[in-house]
C-alpha cells in the first residue's frame, strides 16, 4: 500500500471520528441543557403562535426521493427587552397546526442563545434522540483506530524497508 493512500485512509478515519463527536450525541447535550434551564438557570415565559413557516422537506433515497411541504408554527416571546421566536413541531397538513394566538411554554437562557419549548414531550424527544445514534460514535472510533493502526504499520514497514535497503547498500 502506498503512503499516499495510507495517509488518505488515516485522514478519512480521523475526520469520521471528529464528525461523530459533533453529531453523535447532540440530543443528549440538548437534554442536559434543558434540564439545566429547568433547574433554575432559565427564564420561563409564554410563547404565542404568531406565524406559520412553510418549508420543503425531502424524504426517501435517491431513486425514490419525495419532496413534501411542511408547515411549522412560529411562536414569539419576550426575551428581556427583545422579541424572539422559536419554531415548533412541523406538520404536513396545515390544519393540524394550533390556531394563531395559541400559547406554549418556552424556557430560555438569559445569558445565551439557548431556547426550548418547555414541555415533557420535547424533553422525551431529546432523550430519545440522544440514545439513537451511539453507534456513530463507536463506529467512528473503531474506524479511526483501524486506520491509525494501518498508518502506523505502513510507516513501520516503510522505515524497516528503508533500513534494510541502506544496510544492503553498505554491504556492497
N, C-alpha and C positions, 0 to 999 in steps of 0.2 A: 504494500500500500504506500503510495507516495505521501510525502509530508504535507503537501497542499490539501489533499483530501482528508488527511487525519486532522489537520488544524481546522478545516471547514467543519468536519463532523464534531469536533470538540466545541467549536463556537456555536454550532446549532444546539448541542446539548446544554451549554451554558445559557443560551438565550431562552430555550424552552423552560429551564429551571427558573430563570428570572421571571418569565411571563407567568408561570404557575404561581409564583409568590404574589404576583399582582392580582390575579383573578381567582385563585383557589379558595379564598375564604372571605370575600368581601361581605357576604351576608352575615357571617358571624361577627365581623368587625362592626357592621351597622347595628346589629342587635346589641352589642356591648355599648355602643354609643347611645342608643335609645334607652337602655337601662340606666346609663349614667345620667341622662337628662331627666328620666323619671325619678331618679333618686334625689333630685333636688337641684341639679345644676342647670336645668332647663326652665324655660318660661312657658306656661300653658296658656293658650289663647283659643278663641273660636275662629275658625275659618269659614267664610261664606262663599258659596259657589257663585262666581261672577261671570264665568265664560265657559265655552267648550272649545277644546283644541282638537282639530282633526289632523290625523297623520296616516300615512300609508305604512302597513306592516306586512312584511314578507313572511311566508311560511312554506315549508316543503323544501325539497332538494333542487338541484339544478334543472333536472328534467321536468319535475312536477311543481315548480315554484308558482305560488299563487300570491297575489297582492290583494290585501283587504284594506279598506278604510276603517280605522278605529276612531272612536270619539272618547276624549279624555276630559273629565271635569277639572276646571281650574278654580282653586279656592284662594281667596285673598284674605290676608290677615294683617293686623298691626304688628310690626316688628320694631318696637321702640318708636322712633319718630318717622319711620319709613312704612311703606305699604309693600308687603311681599306676597308672593304667590307660591303655591305648591300644587302639583298635578296629582290627581287621584287615579284610581284604577280605571283603565280604559275598557270600553265595551265595543263590540261590533255593531250593536244596534243602539242608535241614539236614544230610543225610547227607554232603554234600560238604565240610563243615567238618572241621578237625582235631579229634582227640579231646580232651576235657577233660584238662588236665595236660600237654599237649604244649607245647613251648617254641619261642621265636623270638628272634632277636637284636634288641635295642632300643638306640637311642642317644638321649641327651637332653642338653640344655643345662643344666648345674648352676646357671647364673646366670639362667635364663629359664624360659619355659614351652614351648619347642620340643621335640618328641619325634618320632621316626620309627621305624618298623620298619626295621631296618638290613639290607636285602637289595638285591642288584643289580636285582631286579625292580621294587622301589619306586623306585630311582634312575632306571631307564629309563622308568618310567611318568611320573615328574616331568619328565623331559627331553621326552617326547612331548607332555605337556600344555602345556609351555612354548612349544612350536612350533605348537600347534594353532590359536590364536586371534590371530595378529598382525594380521589384517585388522580386528579390532575397533578396535585402536589406530589404524591408518591410516585406517579409515573414519570413526572419531570425529574424528580430526584434520582430515580433508577436510571433513566436515560443519561443524565449528566454524569453519574458515576461510571456507567459503562463507557461513555465517550471519553471521560477522563482517563480511565484505565487503558483504553486503546491508544490514546495520545501518549501516555507515559510509556507504554510498551513499545510503541513505534519509535519514540525518541531514544529509548534504551537500546533497541535493536540497531538504530542508526548509529549511535555512539559506539556500540560494540563492533559493528561492521567497520567503522572508521578506524578504530584501534587495531582491528585485525589487518586492515589494508596497510596501515602505516607500519605495523610490525613486520608484515611480509615484505614491504618495500625496503626496510632497513636491513633485512637479512640478505637481500640481493646484492 
